[in-house]
Amino acid sequence: MTREPRTHDFVLFGATSFVGQILTRHLVERHRGSDVTWAIAGRSAAKLASVAAEAGADVEQIVVDADDAAGLAEMCAHTNLVISTVGPYALHGSKLVAAVVEAGIDYVDLTGEPQWMQRMIDRYQDRAVETGARIVHACGFDSVPSDMGVWFLQREAQERLGAPCTSISMAVAAAKGGASGGTIASMMNMMEEVSADPSLRKMLGNPYALAVRGDREGPTQPNVTLPEYDDGHATWLAPFVMAATNTRVVFRTHSLLGHVWGDDFTYGEAMAMGDGVTGRAKALAMSGGMGGLMGAAAIGPVRRTMARFLPAAGEGPSPEAQQAGFYDLRFHGRTAADDDLMVQVTGDSDPGYGSTSKILAEAATTLASSEVAGGFWTPATALGDPFVDALVEHAGLTFEVV
């Protein structure tokens, strides 16, 4: 479908959110002196004006609410792409996706909510193909380092070993960062949804939940819930809270690529806790703490009490804490011939906020020049190698074979 010329190259929807404010500042620097035209959008004119003034963003300010279908349609009619930071997406994101699909434009977000992603894919995939709309969810720390880390490892495996890895394990070797109120609100809302609809447990427990329809089952996948030792990483492993989202995105990538890594491909994620007795003790402590936290959050009254003591929406790490943050992820892959390869992916700032804002900006820029057709894609399948290059050049990530 041929698109009519539009006023803006992109609109940042949710500029007044915690990540939106960080992203606005980054976009000012990223596109300073360029001919890129963009705008910021949100529901409060006063807050938008404040964000624009603080960031030095001399751009149009669009006042529109996430529940205003007509307003969202009008916004989408005048832009080529929407970047959305308005979460929880299950509560505030659906009408925007509908508007994007009908307008036939591009869209990226930073959701980590598998149940909502599946809902959007199943509801709008066919229509997105018709209109040419290109939607890429999970373009933040959830789940770009994982999805692109696997992509990079498989590219290197083909070049160096002559075959893809049929099994990959990702271990978080080190990370430092804080949580924002928006992230916590998304997790709490997911718990509320499961409480209201227990059938969601089965969907959330399926590693293939985001795969192409008709391809949502396969071999049993690794799922670290208790301490276990991994020979490939030479470390004890403990559960990683983001694995439940990241693995689903990776398996959608594999499904969209037509199982190019093999029908028996396996992928799992965990936290590296070190080797020896000390590593095992840390893994036990982490596993117990994670299990206790998730168990408590599953109980409605306890969950609501916890929420009162956690960061509220719009709150998060200070700029100093964001800059002091980092992450170091290790991907160990093994081919069917038992050859192995290790890849390291690092980020230079707080994973969920400082790094996420830069990743999301590059996802939008890369998607604008991508040649994929309409539909719901993953970061790897929509953006590929050019995205790796952009992340290294502009977002502070590294991808290296070690």
Secondary structure as GFF3:
##gff-version 3
##sequence-region A 1 402
A	DSSP	beta_strand	10	13	.	.	.	ID=ss1
A	DSSP	alpha_helix	18	30	.	.	.	ID=ss2
A	DSSP	beta_strand	38	42	.	.	.	ID=ss3
A	DSSP	alpha_helix	45	55	.	.	.	ID=ss4
A	DSSP	beta_strand	60	63	.	.	.	ID=ss5
A	DSSP	alpha_helix	69	76	.	.	.	ID=ss6
A	DSSP	beta_strand	81	84	.	.	.	ID=ss7
A	DSSP	alpha_helix	89	92	.	.	.	ID=ss8
A	DSSP	alpha_helix	94	103	.	.	.	ID=ss9
A	DSSP	beta_strand	106	109	.	.	.	ID=ss10
A	DSSP	alpha_helix	114	131	.	.	.	ID=ss11
A	DSSP	beta_strand	134	136	.	.	.	ID=ss12
A	DSSP	alpha_helix	144	161	.	.	.	ID=ss13
A	DSSP	beta_strand	165	176	.	.	.	ID=ss14
A	DSSP	alpha_helix	181	196	.	.	.	ID=ss15
A	DSSP	alpha_helix	200	204	.	.	.	ID=ss16
A	DSSP	beta_strand	228	230	.	.	.	ID=ss17
A	DSSP	beta_strand	235	238	.	.	.	ID=ss18
A	DSSP	alpha_helix	243	256	.	.	.	ID=ss19
A	DSSP	beta_strand	266	274	.	.	.	ID=ss20
A	DSSP	alpha_helix	276	297	.	.	.	ID=ss21
A	DSSP	alpha_helix	300	307	.	.	.	ID=ss22
A	DSSP	alpha_helix	319	324	.	.	.	ID=ss23
A	DSSP	beta_strand	326	335	.	.	.	ID=ss24
A	DSSP	beta_strand	340	347	.	.	.	ID=ss25
A	DSSP	pi_helix	351	355	.	.	.	ID=ss26
A	DSSP	alpha_helix	356	368	.	.	.	ID=ss27
A	DSSP	beta_strand	375	377	.	.	.	ID=ss28
A	DSSP	alpha_helix	379	394	.	.	.	ID=ss29
A	DSSP	beta_strand	397	401	.	.	.	ID=ss30
###
